[in-house]
Amino acid sequence: MRVLGIMGSPRIKGNTDLLLDEALKGAQSQGAEVEKITVDKLKIAPCREYYGCLRDGNCVIRDDMDDIYPKLLNADSIIVASPMFFYGLTSQLKALIDRCQALWARKYILKQDFPSSVRKGAFIGVGATRGKKLFDGAILTVKIFFQSIGIRYVDELLVRGVDKREEIKEHPTALSDAFELGKRLAQK
Ligand SMILES: Cc1cc2nc3c(=O)[nH]c(=O)nc-3n(C[C@H](O)[C@H](O)[C@H](O)COP(=O)(O)O)c2cc1C
């Protein structure tokens, strides 16, 4: 079982990063092999709609996405983690997701063989405010992302009211909830 964590915050060791680390520890506790990608450290250009991917399923832009595509296809489970920026995912993470139009093209346009649909995904979101709809936009984007790369959205952890760096450590349950999410994902 390989679990890939995608860390969408530019703040290293911030709230999202700490939550994802706990989730990956939870997965590891069940024997999973884990890997974390910190999106902000990578060079990922936004999609330019060149649409080379419609011809052969490959993006024509050459950057760090070259290494990310196989990781996305080889993982048994994926955890996407992001702070809310203007009620959505960070732009760094959104760029990675948009570049997966190439994988969408392989699956839905070119009908290429794709990893099995039993692959699972979870979302961890964190935001400063307590708005009821705080995570709605991000959840929709993550669900469509997962669908495009052949992953089933099975779990989520949504944490409101957390703002400052490491403030998540003061939250009564979030870090242990993240650990449990990782455990569940590696067990299912
Ligand atoms: C550009 C920007 C936009 C933000 N927009 C929102 C928002 O719409 N709603 C919200 O609740 N928090 C918002 N926040 C606050 C972050 O989501 C919050 O500080 C979060 O804990 C940061 O997590 P991190 O430490 O993982 O980066 C925003 C922060 C930044 C920098």
The ligand as an ORCA input file, in Angstrom:
! r2SCAN-3c Opt
* xyz 0 1
  C      -4.014     34.371      0.732
  C      -4.770     33.814      1.901
  C      -6.137     33.624      1.785
  C      -6.849     33.089      2.845
  N      -8.198     32.902      2.697
  C      -8.908     32.339      3.695
  C     -10.298     32.103      3.540
  O     -10.905     32.398      2.519
  N     -10.963     31.542      4.566
  C     -10.323     31.188      5.732
  O     -10.991     30.670      6.636
  N      -8.999     31.378      5.899
  C      -8.274     31.947      4.911
  N      -6.921     32.148      5.062
  C      -6.240     31.693      6.304
  C      -5.558     30.332      6.176
  O      -6.419     29.369      5.611
  C      -5.121     29.867      7.574
  O      -4.197     30.792      8.095
  C      -4.537     28.482      7.593
  O      -4.426     28.042      8.934
  C      -3.159     28.451      6.974
  O      -2.701     27.120      6.978
  P      -1.154     26.752      6.744
  O      -0.428     27.075      8.018
  O      -1.173     25.324      6.461
  O      -0.690     27.530      5.561
  C      -6.181     32.722      4.051
  C      -4.781     32.936      4.153
  C      -4.089     33.475      3.095
  C      -2.592     33.679      3.223
*
